[in-house]
Amino acid sequence: MNTDKIYAEQLANEYAPKDTSKVVALRKLDARAKRPATICAYSLGLLAALAMGVGMCLSMGVIGTGAAGMFVFGVILGLLGLLGMGLNYPLYRRLLEKGKRKYAYDIMRLAKEISGQ
């Protein structure tokens, strides 16, 4: 088996213009199914990481007055950030499954049309 030939064909297929609107529609449907889960995951992850970081800074006295109340608030804020990070992946998986279920019929129909079955 000539691996150079396989590699060349794979690259040619990758760079070949995709004129069929069905392939473009299939890619758009796939992106539309995954987009809400991705946006939610990045947003929640960012907010949770920021909350944990601010909580750590408050509890160590880097920012704030360094009083006992700020320490307690910092620990609570840090724990909420950790909780958000822990819930991020299960929430992402649930939203991804929901999006896949929503667009499954259309994606399967287009994929069958493209493959010619």
Beta strands, then each sheet from edge to edge (+ up, - down):
end
